[in-house]
Amino acid sequence: MGQTGVAGGSGDFTKIARQVVSGTVTAITFSNIPQTYENLVLELYGAGSDAAGSAAVDLTFNGDTGAHYDFERLFANSSGVSSAGTATQANIGGVNLPGSTAPANSGGYLMYRIPGYARTVFNKVVFGLNAFYNGTTATGFWCIPFTGQWRSNAAITSITLTDDSAVTFVTGTVATLYGEG
């Protein structure tokens, strides 16, 4: 992912903040995001406590939970590929971490890339990748590229990740926010 901790030219990544879940956490929030980078990258690695094979994760900006988000995703596993999208939602969702009924110690990965987050000309676009395992066969491996938008041209100053079922992220889940360029 480039050099961590090195500010400067295009392509360099600087770790802004890192949060490691300990105990009961229903939301992970990054506040007071510096407005000095070109792009943001948010990584989430861990699992949810949902009583299911997967735990849906939602993303919101600046505390906005109005119907100002749209997203599209492509689901792929060994049984095939499908897609789904939704508009005018309260978050960018449709991506997952393993839930409590996934195989023991399963962790999932989410990467959100947010270009131009501090600019105030265009609505905010997000694209990323989701990988997780929630079964006992090859069809339990999932690769989900996704994209979305926040229908606002406001600069992003805070980001919140929540479990869609209002359950919790499990202890050891890690969220890291990077600035780029």
N, C-alpha and C positions, 0 to 999 in steps of 0.2 A: 504494500500500500504506500510506497514511498518512504521517506524518512520521517519517523515520529520525533516530535520535539524540535524540529528545525523549521523556523518561519522563513518566509521569503518568497522565492520565485514560484511560478506556476507548477503545480504537481506536488509541492511539499505539503506534508500533513503535520498538523500540530494537535496534540491531544488537548482538548479544552476541559473535559471532565470525564470522570469514570465513576460509576455507581455499582456496588456489589450488594445484592439483596441479602439481608440477614433478618430472619423472622418473617412476619406477615407484612407484605407490601402489595397493595392493590394498584399502585401507580408509580411510575418512574418519571420524574420531571427534571428537565434541565432548564433553569431560569437564567435571566441576565446574560444571554448568549452574546458574546462580543460581535460587533458588526464590522469587523476588520478583515474578513476572509471573503473569497469569491464564492465558495461552496461549503456545504456541510456534509459530513458522512456520519451516520449513526449506526452503530453495530449493537446487536442484542444477541446474546448467547445464553441459553438456559431452557427453562421449562415452566409450565403453569400447573396449578393445583387442580384444575378442572377435572371432574370425575368423567373423563372421556379420553379417547386416544390423542386428541389434539386440543390445544387451547388457543383460541383466536386472539390476536393482538391488534389493538386499535391505536392510531396515531392522530394527534391533534396539535394545532399550533396556536400559540398565544391565548390559550384558554377558550378558544372558539369551538363550541359544541353544537352550533347551528347547522342547518342543512347546506353547508358550503363546500362539501368535498365530493369528489368523483374518483372512482378507481376501476381498474381493469387488471385481471390476472390470468395467467395461463398455467393450468395444473398439468404436471407431467409425472408419471410413474411408469412402471413396467407394463401396466395394463392399457396405457394410452395417454392421449392428450385431450384436454378440454379447456374451455375458457368461460369466464364469467365476468360481468362488470355491473356496476351500479352507479347511479348519479344522485345528486342532491342528498348525500348522507351526512351524518353527524361526525364522521371521522373517515380516515383512510384505513380500511380494514381488509379483511379477506386473506390474511396471512396468519401463520400458525407457529406455535412451539408445541412440543410433545405435552400431553396432559398426563394425569396420574395413572391412567390405565395403559399408557405406552410401556414398552419394555423397560425394566429397571435401568436407571441411570441414563436414560435417553435425554440428549440435549439438542436443541434446534438452533438455527442461525438465521438472523434477519439482518440485511444490510439496506439502509435507506440512503440514497444520494439526493441531495437537495441543492440544485444549482441556483445561483443568484438569490440566495435567501435574504440578503440585506438590501437588495435593490427594491425600488418601489414603483417600477414601471409595469411589470407583468405579474399575472397570477403565479403562484408558486407551483412548480412541477416537482414531483417525486418519482424516482424510479429505483428499483432494487431487486433483490434476490432473496428468496426464502428457501431453506433446506431443512428438512426434519424427518424423523423416523417415528412412526406411531403404530407399527404392526409387528407381525412375526414372520412375514414373507417379503419378497421383493416388492410387492405392491404397497408395502408400508413406507417405502422410501419416496419422498416427495421433493420435487424441484419446482419452485413457483416463481418465475419472473413476474414482476408487477410494475404498474405505473399508476399514478394518481395525480390529482391536483387539488389545491386549496384555492377556492375562488376569491382570492384576496391578493391585492398587490402590496399589502403592508409588509414591512420588514419582519422577519421571524425573530422574536426575542425569547420565546420559550417553546419547548417541545415536551409533550406528555405522551407516554406509552401506558396503555391500560389493558387489562385482560377483559375481553369482550363480555364475559359472563360475570363480571364483577367479583371474580374469585381472586387469587393471588399469584404472583410470581414466586417460584420456590427459592429457598435459600441457595445461594451460590450463583444465581442468575446475574450476568454482568452486562451493563449497558455502557458504551463508550462513545463519546461525541468528539469528532475531529473537525478542525477547520482546514480548508485546503486553499492554497494560493494567496 
